[in-house]
Amino acid sequence: MDRMLFYAHSGLRYLVLLAGILALAYFAYGLATRKPFDKLGRILGSAYSGLLQLQVLLGVGVLVTRFYYPALIGHIVMMVLAAGVAQATLSINRRKPQPAFVLPLVGVVVSVVFIIGGIMAIGRGVFTTTAM
């Protein structure tokens, strides 16, 4: 059970990063072309945020089923911050009278930086499964 959760948690990272890159590219394109925030922007933002929250949930499962070591504190804090920033910026933007691309773009950039920092906090590379 613990290996299954670990590999699911490790593999989902690539989908989270892909969704982040897609959202980042679309939000930057929308900002550069000054087009209004649309349904595709909401879908990409929600997909990224949802995958990130699923990643946190799987991480809790890994934490419960595997051994604990001190480097996990930095990893956990960074990942929870990433999920919080992504969700908060997208929710705030959704509630604005005129949603725009700036806030979601900032949220995705900051959360991706937190994700990369969180992965590196446990001694792994962004695209590796084993310790560096």
Chimera marker file (.cmm) of the C-alpha trace (Angstrom):
<marker_set name="trace">
<marker id="1" x="0.000" y="0.000" z="0.000" r="1" g="1" b="0" radius="0.5"/>
<marker id="2" x="2.760" y="2.435" z="0.906" r="1" g="1" b="0" radius="0.5"/>
<marker id="3" x="4.584" y="1.891" z="-2.403" r="1" g="1" b="0" radius="0.5"/>
<marker id="4" x="1.399" y="2.417" z="-4.390" r="1" g="1" b="0" radius="0.5"/>
<marker id="5" x="0.720" y="5.748" z="-2.670" r="1" g="1" b="0" radius="0.5"/>
<marker id="6" x="4.358" y="6.787" z="-3.012" r="1" g="1" b="0" radius="0.5"/>
<marker id="7" x="4.455" y="6.081" z="-6.755" r="1" g="1" b="0" radius="0.5"/>
<marker id="8" x="1.055" y="7.717" z="-7.296" r="1" g="1" b="0" radius="0.5"/>
<marker id="9" x="2.270" y="10.780" z="-5.382" r="1" g="1" b="0" radius="0.5"/>
<marker id="10" x="5.533" y="10.819" z="-7.310" r="1" g="1" b="0" radius="0.5"/>
<marker id="11" x="3.885" y="10.298" z="-10.706" r="1" g="1" b="0" radius="0.5"/>
<marker id="12" x="1.112" y="12.833" z="-10.202" r="1" g="1" b="0" radius="0.5"/>
<marker id="13" x="3.845" y="15.458" z="-9.864" r="1" g="1" b="0" radius="0.5"/>
<marker id="14" x="4.316" y="15.378" z="-13.641" r="1" g="1" b="0" radius="0.5"/>
<marker id="15" x="0.617" y="16.041" z="-14.290" r="1" g="1" b="0" radius="0.5"/>
<marker id="16" x="0.674" y="18.894" z="-11.768" r="1" g="1" b="0" radius="0.5"/>
<marker id="17" x="3.713" y="20.439" z="-13.458" r="1" g="1" b="0" radius="0.5"/>
<marker id="18" x="2.164" y="19.957" z="-16.920" r="1" g="1" b="0" radius="0.5"/>
<marker id="19" x="-1.087" y="21.594" z="-15.805" r="1" g="1" b="0" radius="0.5"/>
<marker id="20" x="0.952" y="24.410" z="-14.250" r="1" g="1" b="0" radius="0.5"/>
<marker id="21" x="2.911" y="24.982" z="-17.455" r="1" g="1" b="0" radius="0.5"/>
<marker id="22" x="-0.282" y="24.963" z="-19.553" r="1" g="1" b="0" radius="0.5"/>
<marker id="23" x="-2.012" y="27.391" z="-17.185" r="1" g="1" b="0" radius="0.5"/>
<marker id="24" x="1.076" y="29.594" z="-17.048" r="1" g="1" b="0" radius="0.5"/>
<marker id="25" x="1.325" y="29.731" z="-20.846" r="1" g="1" b="0" radius="0.5"/>
<marker id="26" x="-2.381" y="30.465" z="-21.310" r="1" g="1" b="0" radius="0.5"/>
<marker id="27" x="-2.479" y="33.140" z="-18.606" r="1" g="1" b="0" radius="0.5"/>
<marker id="28" x="0.650" y="34.817" z="-20.004" r="1" g="1" b="0" radius="0.5"/>
<marker id="29" x="-0.809" y="34.694" z="-23.525" r="1" g="1" b="0" radius="0.5"/>
<marker id="30" x="-4.113" y="36.139" z="-22.314" r="1" g="1" b="0" radius="0.5"/>
<marker id="31" x="-2.320" y="38.920" z="-20.466" r="1" g="1" b="0" radius="0.5"/>
<marker id="32" x="-0.095" y="39.727" z="-23.460" r="1" g="1" b="0" radius="0.5"/>
<marker id="33" x="-3.009" y="39.860" z="-25.908" r="1" g="1" b="0" radius="0.5"/>
<marker id="34" x="-5.274" y="41.710" z="-23.433" r="1" g="1" b="0" radius="0.5"/>
<marker id="35" x="-8.158" y="39.363" z="-24.080" r="1" g="1" b="0" radius="0.5"/>
<marker id="36" x="-10.886" y="38.979" z="-21.446" r="1" g="1" b="0" radius="0.5"/>
<marker id="37" x="-10.620" y="36.147" z="-18.936" r="1" g="1" b="0" radius="0.5"/>
<marker id="38" x="-12.726" y="33.299" z="-20.298" r="1" g="1" b="0" radius="0.5"/>
<marker id="39" x="-14.029" y="29.821" z="-19.573" r="1" g="1" b="0" radius="0.5"/>
<marker id="40" x="-10.812" y="28.108" z="-20.716" r="1" g="1" b="0" radius="0.5"/>
<marker id="41" x="-8.874" y="30.177" z="-18.178" r="1" g="1" b="0" radius="0.5"/>
<marker id="42" x="-11.210" y="29.011" z="-15.411" r="1" g="1" b="0" radius="0.5"/>
<marker id="43" x="-10.919" y="25.397" z="-16.561" r="1" g="1" b="0" radius="0.5"/>
<marker id="44" x="-7.113" y="25.445" z="-16.731" r="1" g="1" b="0" radius="0.5"/>
<marker id="45" x="-6.860" y="27.152" z="-13.355" r="1" g="1" b="0" radius="0.5"/>
<marker id="46" x="-9.293" y="24.733" z="-11.750" r="1" g="1" b="0" radius="0.5"/>
<marker id="47" x="-7.532" y="21.716" z="-13.256" r="1" g="1" b="0" radius="0.5"/>
<marker id="48" x="-4.175" y="22.916" z="-11.943" r="1" g="1" b="0" radius="0.5"/>
<marker id="49" x="-5.533" y="23.698" z="-8.492" r="1" g="1" b="0" radius="0.5"/>
<marker id="50" x="-7.481" y="20.436" z="-8.296" r="1" g="1" b="0" radius="0.5"/>
<marker id="51" x="-4.489" y="18.317" z="-9.303" r="1" g="1" b="0" radius="0.5"/>
<marker id="52" x="-2.341" y="20.162" z="-6.779" r="1" g="1" b="0" radius="0.5"/>
<marker id="53" x="-4.871" y="19.516" z="-4.011" r="1" g="1" b="0" radius="0.5"/>
<marker id="54" x="-5.047" y="15.837" z="-4.987" r="1" g="1" b="0" radius="0.5"/>
<marker id="55" x="-1.257" y="15.778" z="-4.765" r="1" g="1" b="0" radius="0.5"/>
<marker id="56" x="-1.419" y="17.158" z="-1.214" r="1" g="1" b="0" radius="0.5"/>
<marker id="57" x="-4.022" y="14.528" z="-0.293" r="1" g="1" b="0" radius="0.5"/>
<marker id="58" x="-1.836" y="11.733" z="-1.669" r="1" g="1" b="0" radius="0.5"/>
<marker id="59" x="1.088" y="13.246" z="0.224" r="1" g="1" b="0" radius="0.5"/>
<marker id="60" x="-0.850" y="12.940" z="3.469" r="1" g="1" b="0" radius="0.5"/>
<marker id="61" x="-1.437" y="9.280" z="2.635" r="1" g="1" b="0" radius="0.5"/>
<marker id="62" x="2.268" y="8.774" z="1.995" r="1" g="1" b="0" radius="0.5"/>
<marker id="63" x="3.099" y="10.517" z="5.266" r="1" g="1" b="0" radius="0.5"/>
<marker id="64" x="0.789" y="8.201" z="7.200" r="1" g="1" b="0" radius="0.5"/>
<marker id="65" x="2.025" y="4.970" z="5.581" r="1" g="1" b="0" radius="0.5"/>
<marker id="66" x="5.774" y="5.595" z="5.350" r="1" g="1" b="0" radius="0.5"/>
<marker id="67" x="8.511" y="6.597" z="7.744" r="1" g="1" b="0" radius="0.5"/>
<marker id="68" x="8.986" y="10.222" z="8.751" r="1" g="1" b="0" radius="0.5"/>
<marker id="69" x="12.230" y="12.167" z="8.459" r="1" g="1" b="0" radius="0.5"/>
<marker id="70" x="12.923" y="15.851" z="9.276" r="1" g="1" b="0" radius="0.5"/>
<marker id="71" x="13.330" y="17.034" z="5.667" r="1" g="1" b="0" radius="0.5"/>
<marker id="72" x="9.630" y="16.334" z="5.169" r="1" g="1" b="0" radius="0.5"/>
<marker id="73" x="8.752" y="19.429" z="7.212" r="1" g="1" b="0" radius="0.5"/>
<marker id="74" x="10.069" y="21.726" z="4.479" r="1" g="1" b="0" radius="0.5"/>
<marker id="75" x="8.408" y="19.627" z="1.799" r="1" g="1" b="0" radius="0.5"/>
<marker id="76" x="5.026" y="19.656" z="3.539" r="1" g="1" b="0" radius="0.5"/>
<marker id="77" x="5.110" y="23.397" z="4.258" r="1" g="1" b="0" radius="0.5"/>
<marker id="78" x="6.096" y="24.287" z="0.692" r="1" g="1" b="0" radius="0.5"/>
<marker id="79" x="3.440" y="22.050" z="-0.865" r="1" g="1" b="0" radius="0.5"/>
<marker id="80" x="0.635" y="23.284" z="1.380" r="1" g="1" b="0" radius="0.5"/>
<marker id="81" x="1.677" y="26.867" z="0.589" r="1" g="1" b="0" radius="0.5"/>
<marker id="82" x="1.657" y="26.037" z="-3.137" r="1" g="1" b="0" radius="0.5"/>
<marker id="83" x="-1.862" y="24.612" z="-2.943" r="1" g="1" b="0" radius="0.5"/>
<marker id="84" x="-3.051" y="27.529" z="-0.809" r="1" g="1" b="0" radius="0.5"/>
<marker id="85" x="-1.622" y="30.196" z="-3.111" r="1" g="1" b="0" radius="0.5"/>
<marker id="86" x="-3.043" y="28.542" z="-6.224" r="1" g="1" b="0" radius="0.5"/>
<marker id="87" x="-6.509" y="28.149" z="-4.712" r="1" g="1" b="0" radius="0.5"/>
<marker id="88" x="-6.600" y="31.611" z="-3.129" r="1" g="1" b="0" radius="0.5"/>
<marker id="89" x="-5.547" y="33.537" z="-6.227" r="1" g="1" b="0" radius="0.5"/>
<marker id="90" x="-7.952" y="31.649" z="-8.479" r="1" g="1" b="0" radius="0.5"/>
<marker id="91" x="-10.839" y="32.056" z="-6.014" r="1" g="1" b="0" radius="0.5"/>
<marker id="92" x="-10.196" y="35.776" z="-5.570" r="1" g="1" b="0" radius="0.5"/>
<marker id="93" x="-10.019" y="36.233" z="-9.340" r="1" g="1" b="0" radius="0.5"/>
<marker id="94" x="-13.290" y="34.323" z="-9.832" r="1" g="1" b="0" radius="0.5"/>
<marker id="95" x="-15.111" y="36.639" z="-7.416" r="1" g="1" b="0" radius="0.5"/>
<marker id="96" x="-13.897" y="39.866" z="-9.029" r="1" g="1" b="0" radius="0.5"/>
<marker id="97" x="-16.431" y="41.782" z="-11.145" r="1" g="1" b="0" radius="0.5"/>
<marker id="98" x="-13.991" y="41.665" z="-14.074" r="1" g="1" b="0" radius="0.5"/>
<marker id="99" x="-11.695" y="38.620" z="-13.756" r="1" g="1" b="0" radius="0.5"/>
<marker id="100" x="-8.285" y="39.128" z="-15.363" r="1" g="1" b="0" radius="0.5"/>
<marker id="101" x="-5.172" y="37.103" z="-16.133" r="1" g="1" b="0" radius="0.5"/>
<marker id="102" x="-2.729" y="38.862" z="-13.777" r="1" g="1" b="0" radius="0.5"/>
<marker id="103" x="-3.780" y="37.291" z="-10.469" r="1" g="1" b="0" radius="0.5"/>
<marker id="104" x="-3.991" y="33.697" z="-11.769" r="1" g="1" b="0" radius="0.5"/>
<marker id="105" x="-0.637" y="34.145" z="-13.521" r="1" g="1" b="0" radius="0.5"/>
<marker id="106" x="1.008" y="35.341" z="-10.317" r="1" g="1" b="0" radius="0.5"/>
<marker id="107" x="-0.632" y="32.507" z="-8.375" r="1" g="1" b="0" radius="0.5"/>
<marker id="108" x="0.602" y="29.831" z="-10.772" r="1" g="1" b="0" radius="0.5"/>
<marker id="109" x="4.142" y="31.252" z="-10.881" r="1" g="1" b="0" radius="0.5"/>
<marker id="110" x="4.394" y="31.468" z="-7.086" r="1" g="1" b="0" radius="0.5"/>
<marker id="111" x="2.895" y="28.010" z="-6.576" r="1" g="1" b="0" radius="0.5"/>
<marker id="112" x="5.228" y="26.413" z="-9.146" r="1" g="1" b="0" radius="0.5"/>
<marker id="113" x="8.190" y="28.011" z="-7.351" r="1" g="1" b="0" radius="0.5"/>
<marker id="114" x="6.875" y="26.544" z="-4.076" r="1" g="1" b="0" radius="0.5"/>
<marker id="115" x="6.466" y="23.139" z="-5.744" r="1" g="1" b="0" radius="0.5"/>
<marker id="116" x="10.027" y="23.140" z="-7.060" r="1" g="1" b="0" radius="0.5"/>
<marker id="117" x="11.309" y="24.247" z="-3.650" r="1" g="1" b="0" radius="0.5"/>
<marker id="118" x="9.256" y="21.557" z="-1.932" r="1" g="1" b="0" radius="0.5"/>
<marker id="119" x="10.601" y="18.829" z="-4.195" r="1" g="1" b="0" radius="0.5"/>
<marker id="120" x="14.149" y="20.006" z="-3.623" r="1" g="1" b="0" radius="0.5"/>
<marker id="121" x="13.557" y="20.185" z="0.154" r="1" g="1" b="0" radius="0.5"/>
<marker id="122" x="13.518" y="16.385" z="0.300" r="1" g="1" b="0" radius="0.5"/>
<marker id="123" x="16.680" y="16.053" z="-1.770" r="1" g="1" b="0" radius="0.5"/>
<marker id="124" x="15.128" y="15.135" z="-5.087" r="1" g="1" b="0" radius="0.5"/>
<marker id="125" x="15.286" y="16.758" z="-8.466" r="1" g="1" b="0" radius="0.5"/>
<marker id="126" x="12.155" y="18.018" z="-10.151" r="1" g="1" b="0" radius="0.5"/>
<marker id="127" x="12.277" y="15.205" z="-12.724" r="1" g="1" b="0" radius="0.5"/>
<marker id="128" x="13.796" y="12.400" z="-10.631" r="1" g="1" b="0" radius="0.5"/>
<marker id="129" x="12.152" y="9.812" z="-8.386" r="1" g="1" b="0" radius="0.5"/>
<marker id="130" x="15.096" y="8.819" z="-6.216" r="1" g="1" b="0" radius="0.5"/>
<marker id="131" x="17.171" y="11.005" z="-3.895" r="1" g="1" b="0" radius="0.5"/>
<marker id="132" x="19.833" y="13.141" z="-5.539" r="1" g="1" b="0" radius="0.5"/>
<link id1="1" id2="2" r="1" g="1" b="0" radius="0.2"/>
<link id1="2" id2="3" r="1" g="1" b="0" radius="0.2"/>
<link id1="3" id2="4" r="1" g="1" b="0" radius="0.2"/>
<link id1="4" id2="5" r="1" g="1" b="0" radius="0.2"/>
<link id1="5" id2="6" r="1" g="1" b="0" radius="0.2"/>
<link id1="6" id2="7" r="1" g="1" b="0" radius="0.2"/>
<link id1="7" id2="8" r="1" g="1" b="0" radius="0.2"/>
<link id1="8" id2="9" r="1" g="1" b="0" radius="0.2"/>
<link id1="9" id2="10" r="1" g="1" b="0" radius="0.2"/>
<link id1="10" id2="11" r="1" g="1" b="0" radius="0.2"/>
<link id1="11" id2="12" r="1" g="1" b="0" radius="0.2"/>
<link id1="12" id2="13" r="1" g="1" b="0" radius="0.2"/>
<link id1="13" id2="14" r="1" g="1" b="0" radius="0.2"/>
<link id1="14" id2="15" r="1" g="1" b="0" radius="0.2"/>
<link id1="15" id2="16" r="1" g="1" b="0" radius="0.2"/>
<link id1="16" id2="17" r="1" g="1" b="0" radius="0.2"/>
<link id1="17" id2="18" r="1" g="1" b="0" radius="0.2"/>
<link id1="18" id2="19" r="1" g="1" b="0" radius="0.2"/>
<link id1="19" id2="20" r="1" g="1" b="0" radius="0.2"/>
<link id1="20" id2="21" r="1" g="1" b="0" radius="0.2"/>
<link id1="21" id2="22" r="1" g="1" b="0" radius="0.2"/>
<link id1="22" id2="23" r="1" g="1" b="0" radius="0.2"/>
<link id1="23" id2="24" r="1" g="1" b="0" radius="0.2"/>
<link id1="24" id2="25" r="1" g="1" b="0" radius="0.2"/>
<link id1="25" id2="26" r="1" g="1" b="0" radius="0.2"/>
<link id1="26" id2="27" r="1" g="1" b="0" radius="0.2"/>
<link id1="27" id2="28" r="1" g="1" b="0" radius="0.2"/>
<link id1="28" id2="29" r="1" g="1" b="0" radius="0.2"/>
<link id1="29" id2="30" r="1" g="1" b="0" radius="0.2"/>
<link id1="30" id2="31" r="1" g="1" b="0" radius="0.2"/>
<link id1="31" id2="32" r="1" g="1" b="0" radius="0.2"/>
<link id1="32" id2="33" r="1" g="1" b="0" radius="0.2"/>
<link id1="33" id2="34" r="1" g="1" b="0" radius="0.2"/>
<link id1="34" id2="35" r="1" g="1" b="0" radius="0.2"/>
<link id1="35" id2="36" r="1" g="1" b="0" radius="0.2"/>
<link id1="36" id2="37" r="1" g="1" b="0" radius="0.2"/>
<link id1="37" id2="38" r="1" g="1" b="0" radius="0.2"/>
<link id1="38" id2="39" r="1" g="1" b="0" radius="0.2"/>
<link id1="39" id2="40" r="1" g="1" b="0" radius="0.2"/>
<link id1="40" id2="41" r="1" g="1" b="0" radius="0.2"/>
<link id1="41" id2="42" r="1" g="1" b="0" radius="0.2"/>
<link id1="42" id2="43" r="1" g="1" b="0" radius="0.2"/>
<link id1="43" id2="44" r="1" g="1" b="0" radius="0.2"/>
<link id1="44" id2="45" r="1" g="1" b="0" radius="0.2"/>
<link id1="45" id2="46" r="1" g="1" b="0" radius="0.2"/>
<link id1="46" id2="47" r="1" g="1" b="0" radius="0.2"/>
<link id1="47" id2="48" r="1" g="1" b="0" radius="0.2"/>
<link id1="48" id2="49" r="1" g="1" b="0" radius="0.2"/>
<link id1="49" id2="50" r="1" g="1" b="0" radius="0.2"/>
<link id1="50" id2="51" r="1" g="1" b="0" radius="0.2"/>
<link id1="51" id2="52" r="1" g="1" b="0" radius="0.2"/>
<link id1="52" id2="53" r="1" g="1" b="0" radius="0.2"/>
<link id1="53" id2="54" r="1" g="1" b="0" radius="0.2"/>
<link id1="54" id2="55" r="1" g="1" b="0" radius="0.2"/>
<link id1="55" id2="56" r="1" g="1" b="0" radius="0.2"/>
<link id1="56" id2="57" r="1" g="1" b="0" radius="0.2"/>
<link id1="57" id2="58" r="1" g="1" b="0" radius="0.2"/>
<link id1="58" id2="59" r="1" g="1" b="0" radius="0.2"/>
<link id1="59" id2="60" r="1" g="1" b="0" radius="0.2"/>
<link id1="60" id2="61" r="1" g="1" b="0" radius="0.2"/>
<link id1="61" id2="62" r="1" g="1" b="0" radius="0.2"/>
<link id1="62" id2="63" r="1" g="1" b="0" radius="0.2"/>
<link id1="63" id2="64" r="1" g="1" b="0" radius="0.2"/>
<link id1="64" id2="65" r="1" g="1" b="0" radius="0.2"/>
<link id1="65" id2="66" r="1" g="1" b="0" radius="0.2"/>
<link id1="66" id2="67" r="1" g="1" b="0" radius="0.2"/>
<link id1="67" id2="68" r="1" g="1" b="0" radius="0.2"/>
<link id1="68" id2="69" r="1" g="1" b="0" radius="0.2"/>
<link id1="69" id2="70" r="1" g="1" b="0" radius="0.2"/>
<link id1="70" id2="71" r="1" g="1" b="0" radius="0.2"/>
<link id1="71" id2="72" r="1" g="1" b="0" radius="0.2"/>
<link id1="72" id2="73" r="1" g="1" b="0" radius="0.2"/>
<link id1="73" id2="74" r="1" g="1" b="0" radius="0.2"/>
<link id1="74" id2="75" r="1" g="1" b="0" radius="0.2"/>
<link id1="75" id2="76" r="1" g="1" b="0" radius="0.2"/>
<link id1="76" id2="77" r="1" g="1" b="0" radius="0.2"/>
<link id1="77" id2="78" r="1" g="1" b="0" radius="0.2"/>
<link id1="78" id2="79" r="1" g="1" b="0" radius="0.2"/>
<link id1="79" id2="80" r="1" g="1" b="0" radius="0.2"/>
<link id1="80" id2="81" r="1" g="1" b="0" radius="0.2"/>
<link id1="81" id2="82" r="1" g="1" b="0" radius="0.2"/>
<link id1="82" id2="83" r="1" g="1" b="0" radius="0.2"/>
<link id1="83" id2="84" r="1" g="1" b="0" radius="0.2"/>
<link id1="84" id2="85" r="1" g="1" b="0" radius="0.2"/>
<link id1="85" id2="86" r="1" g="1" b="0" radius="0.2"/>
<link id1="86" id2="87" r="1" g="1" b="0" radius="0.2"/>
<link id1="87" id2="88" r="1" g="1" b="0" radius="0.2"/>
<link id1="88" id2="89" r="1" g="1" b="0" radius="0.2"/>
<link id1="89" id2="90" r="1" g="1" b="0" radius="0.2"/>
<link id1="90" id2="91" r="1" g="1" b="0" radius="0.2"/>
<link id1="91" id2="92" r="1" g="1" b="0" radius="0.2"/>
<link id1="92" id2="93" r="1" g="1" b="0" radius="0.2"/>
<link id1="93" id2="94" r="1" g="1" b="0" radius="0.2"/>
<link id1="94" id2="95" r="1" g="1" b="0" radius="0.2"/>
<link id1="95" id2="96" r="1" g="1" b="0" radius="0.2"/>
<link id1="96" id2="97" r="1" g="1" b="0" radius="0.2"/>
<link id1="97" id2="98" r="1" g="1" b="0" radius="0.2"/>
<link id1="98" id2="99" r="1" g="1" b="0" radius="0.2"/>
<link id1="99" id2="100" r="1" g="1" b="0" radius="0.2"/>
<link id1="100" id2="101" r="1" g="1" b="0" radius="0.2"/>
<link id1="101" id2="102" r="1" g="1" b="0" radius="0.2"/>
<link id1="102" id2="103" r="1" g="1" b="0" radius="0.2"/>
<link id1="103" id2="104" r="1" g="1" b="0" radius="0.2"/>
<link id1="104" id2="105" r="1" g="1" b="0" radius="0.2"/>
<link id1="105" id2="106" r="1" g="1" b="0" radius="0.2"/>
<link id1="106" id2="107" r="1" g="1" b="0" radius="0.2"/>
<link id1="107" id2="108" r="1" g="1" b="0" radius="0.2"/>
<link id1="108" id2="109" r="1" g="1" b="0" radius="0.2"/>
<link id1="109" id2="110" r="1" g="1" b="0" radius="0.2"/>
<link id1="110" id2="111" r="1" g="1" b="0" radius="0.2"/>
<link id1="111" id2="112" r="1" g="1" b="0" radius="0.2"/>
<link id1="112" id2="113" r="1" g="1" b="0" radius="0.2"/>
<link id1="113" id2="114" r="1" g="1" b="0" radius="0.2"/>
<link id1="114" id2="115" r="1" g="1" b="0" radius="0.2"/>
<link id1="115" id2="116" r="1" g="1" b="0" radius="0.2"/>
<link id1="116" id2="117" r="1" g="1" b="0" radius="0.2"/>
<link id1="117" id2="118" r="1" g="1" b="0" radius="0.2"/>
<link id1="118" id2="119" r="1" g="1" b="0" radius="0.2"/>
<link id1="119" id2="120" r="1" g="1" b="0" radius="0.2"/>
<link id1="120" id2="121" r="1" g="1" b="0" radius="0.2"/>
<link id1="121" id2="122" r="1" g="1" b="0" radius="0.2"/>
<link id1="122" id2="123" r="1" g="1" b="0" radius="0.2"/>
<link id1="123" id2="124" r="1" g="1" b="0" radius="0.2"/>
<link id1="124" id2="125" r="1" g="1" b="0" radius="0.2"/>
<link id1="125" id2="126" r="1" g="1" b="0" radius="0.2"/>
<link id1="126" id2="127" r="1" g="1" b="0" radius="0.2"/>
<link id1="127" id2="128" r="1" g="1" b="0" radius="0.2"/>
<link id1="128" id2="129" r="1" g="1" b="0" radius="0.2"/>
<link id1="129" id2="130" r="1" g="1" b="0" radius="0.2"/>
<link id1="130" id2="131" r="1" g="1" b="0" radius="0.2"/>
<link id1="131" id2="132" r="1" g="1" b="0" radius="0.2"/>
</marker_set>
